[in-house]
Amino acid sequence: MSMMKPSLLSLAVVCASLGQNAFAAEDIANLVDRGKATLDVRYRYEHVDPDNQNQNNANAQTVRTRISLQSGKWYGLSALVEADNVSRIGDATYNSTRNGQSDFAVVADPDGSEINQALLRYDFKKGNAVLGRQRILLDNQRFVGGVAWRQNEQTFDGVLGQLKPITGMTLTYSYIDNVNTIFGPGDNRFDTKLNPANIEGHSHLFNAQYILLRDRRGAPQLTLTGYSYLLGLDNIAVTRTAALGSLSSRTNGLRANAAIGPVSLVAEYAQQSDYADNPQDLDSDYYLAELGYNWKGMVFKGGYEVLGGDGGTGNRAFQTPLATKHAFQGWADVFLTTPADGIEDAYVGVTAPLWGGQLQAWYHDFNAERGGDSYGDEFDLSYGHPIPAVPGLVALVKYASYRADDDTPLLRGNVANIDTDKFWLQLQYTY
């Protein structure tokens, strides 16, 4: 008995010590002590020149100021609050969709302040869960994204959970009951059925990704993703004449990414049907095939993307209402709504390091998926470069030129088809 007492005492001391260390590692003060604040300021000048005698050129100068407060972690729990303000500089010689300047071309950056994100997050060994207003970026953001190019980012109110049951697999589910669009903030006074500040409804997002192969460095070589996006969007319509809810849809798809040395391959297929209370019968397909090649840091890509049309009445083509649309089908944003006859986009481009910055150049050729009519083509060019004298400051110059086919002045589905030039000058500072 006398021999056991020292052993028990030693064990108790060790356990107490471990307990104290664990408690110290999970001190609730970590929420504050290990938190951080971030300031992000983005100035942008945007010029829009549409070939439209009934619409003046737009010239917009705006500044977006974002303050983010990220807490540390305590037993896997953390919090984030992020506030944005978008302010106009100078005259409002552009249509922000909220300022009543309908005689000018659209620059969709309304003034105002809003909570961009406000969330609680719980991280555990096999995944995480997020509750609140949050950024949701799935895959390449072709179906669900943040539209970060616009000054007021798109975020989502709801819950998101990720589970990683085995190595290489990520299962994601999200329930969304409100979408804070780029057209906010707003009190609904200026909402139309095409651009509400908040999209109400009940949406479910399912995404399953599995990395099948990795190279010797651990980089993915073959990734498969399956998804099902059930969008219940109550107060938005596909066109001015369509009924509310006509963008509610069910999209099921499969995406494959492969990398073989310097070569990259992407193939994707999705099918879209109506969902929730959509009064229209939807039945359209999506296809994507893309080939890339990396040569001494220069990345060349060519692809063919198809959003199917429908021969019925109204616009029942394949739509992506929650996507980061600016990243697809050209920076001039002519095809934010897919025309009723669908669209085929054949594109080539290059991203290359140049003089310490990054150059991008893209060419798109657009045609109708049904009927084969030519919509026109577009050339895009951008160059971004850090400012060496000011750490955290990056400058960007960007240009888009869309040329419409003269034989298709108005696309079926109320989508205007006119020559459009856009130019941007941007300075962004992050601290």
C-alpha positions in Angstrom: 0.0 0.0 0.0 2.8 2.4 0.8 4.3 1.6 -2.6 1.1 2.5 -4.4 0.6 5.9 -2.8 3.6 7.6 -4.4 2.5 6.1 -7.8 -1.1 7.4 -7.4 0.2 10.7 -6.2 2.5 10.9 -9.2 -0.3 10.0 -11.6 -2.5 12.7 -10.0 0.2 15.3 -10.4 0.7 14.4 -14.0 -3.1 14.5 -14.7 -3.4 17.8 -13.0 -0.5 19.2 -15.0 -2.0 18.0 -18.2 -5.3 19.4 -17.3 -3.8 22.8 -16.5 -1.9 22.8 -19.8 -5.0 21.9 -21.7 -7.0 24.6 -20.0 -4.3 27.2 -20.7 -4.2 26.2 -24.3 -8.0 26.7 -24.5 -8.1 29.9 -22.4 -11.3 31.8 -23.3 -9.1 34.9 -23.5 -7.7 33.5 -26.8 -10.9 34.7 -28.4 -9.6 38.3 -28.0 -5.8 37.8 -27.6 -5.4 35.8 -30.8 -8.0 37.8 -32.8 -7.1 40.2 -35.5 -8.5 43.2 -37.3 -8.2 43.8 -41.0 -8.7 47.0 -43.0 -9.4 46.7 -46.8 -9.9 49.9 -48.9 -10.7 49.6 -52.6 -11.0 52.6 -54.9 -12.3 52.1 -58.4 -13.0 54.2 -61.5 -15.3 52.5 -64.0 -16.2 53.7 -67.4 -19.0 52.1 -69.5 -19.5 53.0 -73.1 -22.6 51.2 -74.6 -23.5 51.7 -78.3 -26.9 52.9 -77.3 -28.3 56.3 -78.4 -30.8 56.3 -75.5 -28.2 55.8 -72.8 -25.3 58.0 -71.7 -21.8 56.7 -71.0 -21.2 56.0 -67.3 -18.4 57.3 -65.2 -18.3 56.0 -61.6 -15.8 56.6 -58.9 -16.5 54.6 -55.7 -14.6 53.6 -52.6 -15.3 50.4 -50.7 -14.1 50.4 -47.1 -14.1 47.0 -45.2 -13.3 46.4 -41.6 -13.1 42.8 -40.4 -12.8 41.6 -36.8 -11.8 37.9 -36.6 -11.6 36.3 -33.2 -9.2 33.7 -32.0 -10.3 30.1 -31.3 -11.6 28.6 -28.0 -12.4 24.9 -28.1 -12.9 25.2 -31.9 -15.2 28.2 -31.6 -14.5 31.5 -33.3 -16.4 34.5 -34.6 -16.2 37.0 -37.5 -17.8 40.4 -38.0 -17.2 42.3 -41.2 -18.7 45.7 -42.1 -18.6 47.4 -45.5 -19.2 50.9 -46.7 -19.5 51.9 -50.4 -19.3 55.6 -51.0 -19.5 57.6 -54.3 -16.8 60.2 -55.2 -18.0 63.1 -57.3 -21.1 63.2 -59.4 -23.4 60.2 -59.9 -23.0 60.0 -63.7 -23.9 56.3 -63.7 -26.9 54.1 -62.9 -26.1 52.3 -59.7 -29.6 50.6 -59.9 -30.5 52.6 -56.8 -29.8 56.2 -57.6 -32.4 56.9 -60.2 -29.9 57.8 -62.9 -31.5 55.6 -65.5 -30.3 57.8 -68.4 -26.8 56.4 -67.8 -25.3 53.0 -68.3 -25.3 50.6 -65.3 -22.4 50.4 -62.8 -23.9 48.2 -60.1 -22.2 49.7 -57.0 -24.9 51.3 -54.9 -23.9 53.6 -52.0 -24.5 52.4 -48.4 -23.2 50.5 -45.4 -23.9 46.9 -44.5 -22.8 44.0 -42.4 -21.0 41.8 -45.0 -20.4 38.9 -42.7 -21.4 38.1 -39.1 -20.9 34.5 -38.1 -20.0 31.9 -35.5 -17.8 29.0 -36.6 -16.9 25.7 -35.0 -13.9 23.7 -36.2 -13.5 20.1 -35.2 -11.2 17.3 -36.3 -13.3 16.1 -39.3 -14.8 19.4 -40.5 -16.5 22.6 -39.5 -19.9 24.3 -39.1 -20.7 27.9 -39.7 -23.9 29.8 -38.6 -24.8 33.3 -39.7 -24.1 35.7 -42.6 -21.2 34.3 -44.5 -19.3 34.0 -47.8 -19.9 30.8 -49.7 -17.6 29.9 -52.6 -18.2 26.5 -54.1 -15.8 25.0 -56.7 -15.0 27.7 -59.3 -18.0 29.8 -58.3 -19.9 29.0 -61.6 -23.0 28.2 -59.6 -22.5 29.7 -56.1 -20.0 32.5 -55.4 -19.4 35.9 -53.8 -19.3 38.2 -56.8 -16.3 39.8 -55.1 -15.5 42.0 -58.2 -18.4 44.3 -57.3 -18.0 46.7 -54.5 -20.8 45.2 -52.4 -20.1 41.5 -52.2 -22.8 38.8 -52.3 -23.1 36.9 -49.0 -25.6 34.4 -47.6 -27.6 34.1 -44.4 -27.9 30.5 -43.3 -25.9 27.5 -42.1 -23.0 25.6 -43.7 -21.4 22.4 -42.6 -18.4 20.5 -44.0 -17.4 17.0 -43.1 -14.1 15.3 -44.1 -14.8 11.6 -43.2 -11.7 10.3 -45.1 -8.6 11.7 -46.6 -9.3 13.6 -49.7 -13.1 13.8 -49.3 -15.1 16.9 -48.4 -18.8 16.8 -48.0 -20.6 20.2 -47.9 -24.2 21.1 -47.1 -25.7 24.6 -46.8 -29.1 25.9 -46.1 -29.8 29.5 -47.2 -32.9 31.6 -46.4 -31.6 35.0 -47.6 -29.1 36.2 -50.2 -27.6 39.6 -49.7 -27.0 40.6 -53.3 -24.6 43.1 -54.9 -27.6 45.5 -55.3 -27.8 46.1 -51.6 -27.8 47.5 -49.1 -31.4 48.6 -49.3 -34.8 48.9 -47.7 -36.5 47.4 -50.7 -37.8 50.8 -52.0 -35.8 50.4 -55.2 -36.1 46.7 -55.7 -37.4 45.3 -59.0 -38.0 41.7 -59.8 -34.6 41.6 -61.6 -32.4 43.1 -58.9 -33.7 42.8 -55.3 -31.2 43.8 -52.6 -32.2 40.6 -50.8 -33.4 37.4 -52.4 -35.7 35.5 -50.1 -36.5 31.8 -50.1 -35.3 28.4 -49.0 -32.2 26.9 -50.8 -30.2 23.8 -50.2 -26.7 23.2 -51.5 -25.1 19.8 -51.6 -21.5 19.4 -52.8 -19.3 16.3 -52.5 -15.6 16.5 -53.6 -13.1 13.7 -53.6 -9.4 13.9 -54.6 -8.6 10.5 -56.2 -5.0 11.1 -57.1 -2.1 13.3 -55.9 1.4 13.8 -57.2 4.6 13.3 -55.1 4.3 16.8 -53.6 0.7 16.2 -52.5 -0.9 18.4 -55.2 -4.3 17.0 -56.6 -4.0 15.3 -59.9 -7.6 14.1 -60.3 -10.6 15.5 -58.4 -14.2 14.6 -58.9 -17.0 16.8 -57.6 -20.7 16.0 -57.6 -23.3 18.6 -56.6 -27.0 19.3 -56.3 -28.1 22.9 -55.8 -31.8 23.4 -55.0 -32.6 27.1 -55.2 -35.9 28.4 -53.9 -35.7 32.1 -54.9 -39.1 33.7 -54.2 -38.8 37.4 -55.1 -36.7 37.4 -58.3 -37.6 36.7 -61.9 -35.5 35.7 -65.0 -36.9 38.6 -67.1 -39.1 41.7 -66.6 -42.1 39.9 -68.0 -41.6 36.6 -66.2 -43.2 35.6 -62.9 -41.6 35.8 -59.6 -39.9 32.5 -58.7 -38.9 31.8 -62.3 -35.2 31.5 -61.3 -36.0 28.7 -58.8 -34.2 25.6 -60.0 -32.7 22.2 -59.3 -29.2 21.8 -60.8 -27.4 18.4 -60.6 -23.9 18.0 -62.0 -20.5 16.4 -62.0 -17.2 18.1 -62.4 -13.7 16.5 -63.1 -10.4 18.3 -62.7 -7.2 16.6 -63.8 -3.5 17.7 -63.9 -0.8 15.8 -65.7 2.5 17.7 -65.4 2.0 21.1 -67.1 -1.3 20.1 -68.6 -4.7 20.7 -66.9 -8.1 19.3 -68.0 -11.6 20.2 -66.8 -14.8 18.5 -67.9 -18.3 19.3 -66.4 -21.9 18.4 -67.1 -25.0 19.6 -65.3 -28.8 19.3 -65.8 -31.3 22.0 -64.7 -35.0 21.6 -63.9 -37.6 23.6 -62.1 -37.8 23.6 -58.3 -40.0 25.0 -55.5 -42.8 27.2 -56.9 -41.3 28.0 -60.3 -44.2 28.4 -62.7 -42.1 27.5 -65.7 -41.0 24.0 -66.7 -37.2 24.0 -67.0 -35.2 21.4 -68.8 -31.7 22.4 -70.0 -28.1 21.3 -69.9 -24.7 22.7 -69.1 -21.4 21.5 -70.6 -17.8 22.6 -70.1 -14.5 21.3 -71.5 -11.3 23.2 -70.8 -7.6 22.5 -71.6 -4.7 24.4 -70.0 -1.0 24.4 -70.3 1.6 25.9 -67.9 4.8 27.0 -69.7 7.5 28.8 -67.6 4.8 30.4 -65.4 2.6 31.4 -68.3 -0.8 29.6 -68.2 -2.6 29.1 -71.5 -6.2 28.0 -71.5 -8.8 27.2 -74.1 -12.4 26.1 -73.4 -15.9 25.6 -74.6 -18.8 26.3 -72.3 -22.5 25.8 -73.1 -25.6 26.9 -71.2 -28.5 25.3 -73.0 -31.6 27.1 -74.3 -35.2 26.1 -74.5 -37.6 26.4 -77.4 -40.6 27.1 -75.3 -42.2 30.4 -74.5 -40.4 32.9 -72.3 -36.8 32.4 -71.2 -36.3 28.9 -69.9 -32.6 28.7 -70.6 -29.9 27.4 -68.1 -29.4 30.2 -65.5 -26.8 30.6 -62.7 -28.4 33.3 -60.5 -26.0 32.9 -57.5 -22.8 32.6 -59.5 -19.8 35.0 -59.7 -20.9 35.8 -63.2 -18.2 38.4 -63.9 -15.6 35.7 -64.0 -17.4 33.9 -67.0 -18.5 34.8 -70.5 -16.4 38.0 -70.7 -15.9 40.9 -68.4 -18.3 43.2 -70.2 -21.1 41.3 -68.4 -23.3 41.2 -71.5 -24.7 37.7 -70.7 -25.5 38.0 -67.0 -28.8 36.5 -68.0 -28.5 33.6 -70.4 -30.5 34.3 -73.6 -33.6 32.2 -74.2 -31.8 30.3 -77.0 -28.8 29.5 -74.7 -25.2 30.4 -75.3 -22.0 28.7 -76.5 -18.8 30.4 -75.4 -15.6 29.3 -77.1 -12.7 31.0 -75.4 -8.9 31.2 -75.3 -6.7 33.1 -72.9 -3.3 33.5 -71.2 -2.2 34.5 -67.7 1.4 35.6 -67.5 3.8 37.2 -65.0 5.1 40.5 -66.4 7.4 43.1 -64.8 6.5 41.9 -61.3 2.8 41.9 -62.0 0.3 39.7 -63.7 -1.1 40.1 -67.2 -4.3 38.5 -68.5 -5.7 38.4 -72.0 -8.9 36.6 -73.2 -10.9 36.2 -76.3 -14.5 34.9 -76.5 -16.7 33.9 -79.4 -20.4 33.7 -78.6 -23.1 31.9 -80.4 -26.7 30.7 -79.7 -27.0 27.2 -78.4 -30.3 26.8 -80.3 -30.3 27.9 -83.9 -26.5 28.7 -84.1 -26.9 32.5 -84.5 -23.8 34.5 -83.8 -24.0 36.8 -80.8 -20.6 38.5 -81.3 -17.2 38.3 -79.7 -15.2 40.0 -76.9 -11.6 40.8 -76.0 -10.5 41.3 -72.4 -7.2 42.6 -71.0 -6.0 43.3 -67.5 -2.7 44.0 -65.7 -2.3 44.1 -61.9 0.9 45.1 -60.1 1.8 45.7 -56.4 3.0 49.2 -55.6 6.5 48.7 -54.1 6.6 51.9 -52.1 3.4 51.0 -50.2 3.1 47.4 -48.8 -0.4 46.1 -49.2 -1.3 48.4 -52.1 -2.1 46.8 -55.5 -3.0 48.6 -58.7 -5.2 47.1 -61.5 -6.0 48.3 -65.0 -8.7 46.4 -66.9 -10.5 46.6 -70.2 -13.3 44.7 -71.9 -14.6 45.2 -75.5 -17.7 43.4 -76.7 -18.7 43.5 -80.3 -22.2 42.4 -81.1 -23.2 40.6 -84.3 -25.2 43.2 -86.4 -27.8 40.5 -87.3 -28.9 40.0 -83.7 -29.6 43.4 -82.1 -32.0 41.9 -79.6 -31.7 38.3 -78.3 -34.8 36.3 -77.5 -35.5 36.7 -73.8 -35.2 40.5 -73.5 -31.4 40.4 -73.5 -30.0 43.5 -75.3 -27.1 42.8 -77.6 -25.1 46.0 -78.3 -21.5 46.9 -78.6 -20.1 47.6 -75.2 -16.7 48.9 -73.9 -15.7 49.0 -70.3 -12.6 50.3 -68.6 -11.5 50.1 -64.9 -8.7 51.6 -62.9 -8.4 50.3 -59.4 -6.3 50.7 -56.2 -6.7 48.3 -53.4 -5.0 48.5 -50.0 -5.1 45.8 -47.3 -3.7 46.1 -43.8 
